[in-house]
């Protein structure tokens, strides 16, 4: 699911229930359905580690010219197209187990 798909689905729910502000939870593990709160949201460039590593390699003064050219090109490609992902961090839910009604709606049990 993309960020825009998630936003659209959440916006649809918000529009249908504009008089309330429902809590958002994560349903997890279909065989033993659990629920968790969301404790945070993080946008992260998953290519960041590779970019950092390439930059460190390019700092080597003994790097051969053709290898430097190749790695510089690779670095430019990675920086031009960041691979962003959004992560929802799992919090603790006091209930723990997902209700059977929610499990059924998700098609889990």
C-alpha positions as CSV (number, residue, x, y, z in Angstrom):
1,X,0.0,0.0,0.0
2,X,1.3,3.4,-0.8
3,X,1.1,6.5,1.3
4,X,-1.5,8.1,-0.9
5,X,-3.6,5.0,-0.8
6,X,-3.5,4.9,3.0
7,X,-4.3,8.6,3.2
8,X,-7.3,8.2,0.8
9,X,-8.7,5.3,2.9
10,X,-8.2,7.1,6.1
11,X,-9.7,10.3,4.7
12,X,-12.8,8.3,3.5
13,X,-13.2,7.0,7.1
14,X,-12.7,10.4,8.5
15,X,-15.3,11.9,6.2
16,X,-17.8,9.2,7.2
17,X,-17.2,9.7,10.9
18,X,-16.3,13.4,11.0
19,X,-18.0,13.9,14.4
20,X,-15.6,11.6,16.1
21,X,-11.8,11.0,16.1
22,X,-11.3,7.2,16.2
23,X,-8.1,5.7,17.5
24,X,-6.0,4.0,14.8
25,X,-4.6,0.5,15.6
26,X,-2.6,-2.2,13.8
27,X,-4.2,-5.6,13.4
28,X,-1.4,-8.2,13.4
29,X,-0.9,-11.9,13.0
30,X,-4.1,-13.6,11.5
31,X,-3.6,-17.0,13.3
32,X,-3.4,-15.3,16.8
33,X,-5.1,-11.9,16.0
34,X,-3.6,-9.1,18.1
35,X,-4.0,-5.4,18.1
36,X,-1.4,-2.8,18.7
37,X,-1.5,1.0,19.0
38,X,0.7,3.1,16.8
39,X,3.4,4.9,18.7
40,X,5.0,6.8,15.8
41,X,5.4,7.4,12.1
42,X,8.7,7.6,10.2
43,X,9.5,8.5,6.6
44,X,12.8,6.9,5.7
45,X,15.0,6.7,2.6
46,X,15.9,3.0,2.4
47,X,18.7,3.9,0.0
48,X,20.4,6.1,2.6
49,X,22.8,3.5,3.8
50,X,24.0,2.7,0.3
51,X,24.4,6.4,-0.4
52,X,26.5,6.9,2.7
53,X,28.6,3.9,1.9
54,X,29.3,5.1,-1.6
55,X,30.3,8.5,-0.4
56,X,32.8,7.0,2.0
57,X,34.3,4.9,-0.8
58,X,34.5,7.9,-3.1
59,X,36.6,9.7,-0.4
60,X,39.4,7.2,-0.9
61,X,42.2,9.0,-2.7
62,X,43.6,5.7,-4.0
63,X,40.4,4.9,-5.9
64,X,41.0,4.3,-9.6
65,X,39.5,6.8,-12.0
66,X,37.3,4.4,-13.9
67,X,35.9,2.9,-10.6
68,X,35.4,6.5,-9.3
69,X,33.4,7.4,-12.4
70,X,31.3,4.2,-12.1
71,X,30.6,4.8,-8.4
72,X,29.8,8.5,-9.0
73,X,27.3,7.5,-11.6
74,X,25.8,4.9,-9.3
75,X,25.6,7.5,-6.4
76,X,23.9,10.0,-8.7
77,X,21.2,7.5,-9.6
78,X,20.6,6.6,-6.0
79,X,20.3,10.2,-5.0
80,X,18.0,11.1,-7.9
81,X,15.5,8.4,-7.0
82,X,15.2,8.1,-3.3
83,X,13.3,5.0,-2.1
84,X,11.1,6.4,0.6
85,X,9.1,4.2,2.8
86,X,6.8,5.1,5.7
87,X,7.0,3.0,8.8
88,X,4.4,2.9,11.5
89,X,5.9,1.9,14.8
90,X,4.0,-0.5,16.9
91,X,3.0,0.5,20.4
92,X,1.4,-1.5,23.2
93,X,-2.4,-2.1,23.3
94,X,-4.0,-2.8,26.7
95,X,-6.4,-5.3,25.1
96,X,-3.8,-7.3,23.2
97,X,-6.2,-9.6,21.4
98,X,-8.2,-8.4,18.4
99,X,-11.9,-8.8,18.7
100,X,-13.5,-11.7,16.7
101,X,-15.6,-9.2,14.8
102,X,-12.6,-7.3,13.5
103,X,-10.8,-10.6,12.7
104,X,-13.8,-11.7,10.7
105,X,-14.1,-8.4,8.8
106,X,-10.4,-8.7,7.9
107,X,-11.1,-12.2,6.6
108,X,-8.8,-13.8,9.2
109,X,-11.1,-16.1,11.1
